[in-house]
């Protein structure tokens, strides 16, 4: 084993020790040392991304996980943390995109299948509420639900038609024309 490999293994073990103690700052320090030695070390990138996710720093998690995906596009665990990070940031379209990318790699990936079912169920509820408010002529409330829905599903012409109609009924003709 070469000196570089020994250093990487040492840093990995130290990082894992700190991670077990929940000393995430020191774990990050050691995992980053690995990247200084080997900038394409996918294990270090994954561990750093997961730590940032645990810390609630979703932007940093995304940065490392997307870099990991560029090096190893088949790492399902990276996709898992990516879709969750984007979801935590409210970017449901990106979250949905990463769920689907994971499923293209492994169509039986249980975590992705469960999340997709959960999101689809939530989307149906959102659409249903939007349509209820639309039918009650409460267009502002309907719009808020429709907009949330189209963040993820942006090819439902019925919902886009309802959005345009809401704007028309609210006399916001400029936005109405954008929907058409």
Beta strands, then each sheet from edge to edge (+ up, - down):
end
